[in-house]
């Protein structure tokens, strides 16, 4: 019975039954002998792993089983480990089998293997890995072989873009939070592309959906990632939870360069201080670690948008740093206003089709190749919708609605969250709230000795409120509110005229006799607060209880915008 030859070179040949070696006759009159070295073991492909700087190969049984190994699996010492994958090996000829497989490997071309999803930078240009590999024109011109990509996530699309679009028209359009969620999701790939083009400094942005339970946070988050992949919670999806170790969260993000991912419910996180982690997420690099030999491991890297959900501010357990705030966008409010039936947003039935259209059209058009590229998210969305559908009304919904609402939201957000609020302004707000909440611990008596049993003194002056607060109390207050450097805060307050101190000192120091007549050193900060808070502190006849101020500006702006754009909402 004959068998089809798969490979033949020198004394070795491979057919569908396995590897064989032909042993020549030793003397005249002898016949050649053919021995079987193993079952069918085929080297299907070899590729260079760019990040590890090593060669890898794909080995199969010639039928239906494939596995990837480092090339040193072909050494005589390691080959027997293939037995656990279902192969049979005659160990009497293990060295011959090793050599034969290496000869077969040497006949194959070498492809490049890359790790990741989204925009992947290579020596030949960039490629995009979503449901499959999309190569740029530059890559096609410079590389003769197709790349191989080990994707960070399974991103096979489900449903059709038409169904997803109908869901958008019927259930998303007109709901500000849900419309923004779509923008957030698509922007992940766009910002990663702009980072590759050196148009922006970082691709990591945190979008935080904040609000009480059942306000649609998770629905909005699932909608955001549905543009790229599976939005249902699971181990192999784009919907994960904050309830994980820092190392696990970094592993979820590793080699993700433009695929949005959700971390759900921040309150379930087990770590107390999120400052370092949030910086790490936005900067796209994991914590430096060393191996057992003390050598520094290569840190995990990424660059994508992370969508967080929580009932409280994402900054509650982080430092009061502007660096974090300019990398974070907080969306608060109701995700669904017409209906509480969140299931109407059918992301579990349709996902992954939108970002494919974005990558095919917005990124790989000729205009996107120009060195002078300047892309705005709104323009990308307009191109995306034009390519994805001919429905003019959807082009209006996405392009025009976003075109009007995003600047409004951005301006309002800038004014009330990140803005250019100085360190001094943020600190004085915290100080004012602290004094109001602890008013009973600030004595109205001007005698410094009263500070020993209180937090300090308070008095109404002609044009300001004078607050003298014990230095240790002041420092603890700032640390509790996540200000990292007390001296920086004090310098900022002094530059703005909120603080007075002795010459060449940041504090005021006095020697005071306590209640027992014993002299003690008293170190305190001399603060000046706005006199408009006098009634709140009970320093005038018109004292009134403390009232929490509610900022309605955002709601007013939104309602104003809705009235002016009814034609865009209900066309």
Secondary structure, DSSP 8 states (H G I E B T S, - for coil): ----EEEEETTEEEETTEEEEEE--SSTT---EEEEEES--EEEEEEEETTTTEEEEEEE-SSS-EEEEEGGGGSHHHHGGGGGGT--B-GGGHHHHHHHHHHHHHTS-EEEEEE-EEEEEETTEEEEESSSEEE-HHHHHH-SS--EEE-SS----BS-HHHHHHHIIIIITT-HHHHHHHHHHHHHHHHHHHHHTTSSS---EEEEEE-STTSSHHHHHHHHHHTTS--SBSTTSSEEES-S-HHHHHHHHTTEES--EEEE-GGG---S--HHHHHHHHHTB----B-TTS-B----B---EEEEEESS-TTTTS---HHHHTTEEEEES-S-SS-S-GGGS-GGGSBSSHHHHIIIIIITSGGGG-TT----HHHHHHHHHHHH---HHHHIIIIIHHHHHHHHHHHHHHHHTSTT--HHHHHHHHHHHHHHHTGGGEESS--GGGGGGSSEEEEE-SSSEEEEEEHHHHHHHHHHTT-S-HHHHHHHHHHTT-EE-STT-SSEEEEEE-TTS-EEEEEEEEEEE-GGGTTTTT-STT----------HHHHHHHHHHHHTHHHH--
